[in-house]
Amino acid sequence: MRRWLPYPILSVALAAAWLVLNQSVDAAHILLGVALGLAGGRILAALQPPHRRPRRAAVALELFFLVLADIVRSNIAVARIVLNPRQKRTAGFLSVPLELRHPAGLAAVACIVTATPGTSWARYDAARNIVTIHVLDLLDEEEWVHIFKQRYERRLREILE
């Protein structure tokens, strides 16, 4: 059973999400939802996600609230920039050398950067392990790198490595 249904909970959740999104329980939608659920589970199994559990739940919770606060703070800062066009700002690209190599950690960094207004993930150089980030208001590159590494990378390494 594990071979054709490797992630049963995921498969059921995908099928249920399909039915809810379509607001229908017609036989065709049920059949399609079950097919999507089975395919989704098989696709995830093919990707071979890491079977390691994250450690340090307290640090993960701390990181969650830190990111949430940064998102709110960044929303306010971007609103000030947008509402006051005469305000001097310097947009630019920032290269951050990472020590973090865990795929889930890199995905988390990408989500954090993308979710925070005023920043976006521009490029990742796997050979050199450097992420390039576009920052809307880039004043001091060294300070940005230091803050990024201390606020996000350090905590993600504690959780995942």
C-alpha positions in Angstrom: 0.0 0.0 0.0 2.9 2.4 0.7 4.1 2.1 -2.9 1.0 3.5 -4.6 -0.1 5.7 -1.6 3.2 6.9 -0.1 1.6 9.9 1.7 -2.0 9.0 2.4 -2.8 12.2 4.5 -1.4 14.4 1.8 -3.4 12.5 -0.9 -6.7 12.9 1.1 -6.0 16.6 1.8 -5.3 17.3 -1.9 -8.5 15.5 -2.9 -10.5 17.4 -0.3 -9.0 20.7 -1.4 -10.0 20.0 -5.0 -13.6 19.4 -4.0 -13.7 22.5 -1.8 -12.1 24.7 -4.4 -14.6 23.5 -7.0 -17.5 23.6 -4.6 -18.8 20.3 -6.1 -19.2 16.7 -5.1 -20.1 15.5 -8.6 -18.7 12.0 -9.5 -16.3 13.6 -12.1 -14.9 16.0 -9.5 -14.5 13.3 -6.9 -12.7 11.1 -9.4 -10.5 13.9 -10.5 -9.8 14.9 -6.9 -8.8 11.3 -6.0 -6.5 11.2 -9.1 -4.9 14.5 -8.2 -4.4 13.3 -4.6 -2.8 10.1 -5.7 -0.6 11.9 -8.2 0.4 14.5 -5.7 1.5 11.9 -3.1 3.5 10.0 -5.8 5.1 13.2 -7.0 6.2 14.1 -3.5 7.6 10.6 -3.0 9.6 11.1 -6.2 11.1 14.3 -4.8 12.4 12.4 -1.8 11.9 15.0 0.9 14.4 14.7 3.8 13.1 12.4 6.6 14.8 14.4 9.3 12.6 16.2 11.8 13.5 19.9 12.6 15.0 20.4 16.0 14.7 23.2 18.5 11.0 24.0 18.4 11.4 27.1 20.6 13.9 28.6 18.1 11.5 27.8 15.2 8.7 29.6 17.1 11.0 32.5 17.8 11.9 32.7 14.1 8.3 32.6 13.1 7.4 35.6 15.3 10.6 37.5 14.3 9.7 37.1 10.6 6.1 38.2 11.3 7.4 41.3 13.1 9.8 42.0 10.2 7.0 41.7 7.7 4.9 44.2 9.6 7.8 46.6 10.0 8.7 46.3 6.3 5.2 47.0 5.2 5.3 50.2 7.2 8.7 51.2 5.7 7.6 50.4 2.2 4.4 52.4 2.7 6.4 55.4 3.8 8.6 55.1 0.7 5.6 54.8 -1.6 3.6 57.6 0.1 6.6 60.0 0.2 8.2 59.9 -3.3 10.6 62.7 -2.5 12.2 60.6 0.2 15.7 59.6 -0.8 16.1 55.9 -1.2 18.8 53.7 -2.8 17.7 50.4 -4.2 20.3 47.8 -4.9 21.4 44.2 -5.0 23.0 42.6 -2.0 25.1 39.4 -2.1 24.9 37.4 1.1 27.4 34.5 1.7 25.6 31.7 3.4 26.8 28.9 5.7 23.4 27.3 5.5 23.3 24.5 2.9 20.2 22.5 4.0 17.6 22.5 1.2 14.7 23.2 3.6 16.7 26.0 5.1 17.4 27.6 1.7 13.7 27.2 0.9 12.8 28.9 4.2 15.2 31.8 3.4 13.7 32.2 0.0 10.2 32.4 1.6 11.3 34.8 4.2 12.9 37.2 1.7 10.0 37.0 -0.7 7.4 37.5 2.0 9.1 40.6 3.4 8.1 43.7 1.5 11.0 45.7 0.1 13.1 42.6 -0.6 13.1 39.9 -3.2 15.2 36.8 -3.8 17.1 37.5 -7.1 19.6 34.7 -7.5 21.3 31.8 -5.7 24.8 30.7 -6.6 25.0 27.1 -5.4 28.7 26.7 -6.2 29.7 29.7 -4.0 26.6 29.4 -1.7 25.7 33.1 -2.1 22.2 34.5 -2.3 21.6 37.8 -4.1 18.8 39.8 -2.7 17.2 43.0 -4.2 16.6 45.6 -1.4 14.3 48.6 -2.0 16.1 50.8 0.6 19.7 49.6 0.8 21.8 52.0 3.0 24.6 49.9 4.4 25.4 46.5 2.8 27.5 45.2 5.7 24.8 45.9 8.2 22.2 44.2 6.0 24.4 41.1 5.7 25.1 41.0 9.4 21.4 41.4 10.3 20.3 38.7 7.7 22.9 36.2 9.0 22.0 36.9 12.7 18.3 37.1 12.4 17.5 34.4 9.9 20.5 32.2 9.0 21.7 31.5 12.5 18.2 30.4 13.7 17.6 28.3 10.6 20.9 26.5 11.2 20.0 25.9 14.8 16.7 24.4 13.7 17.9 22.3 10.8 21.5 21.4 11.2 
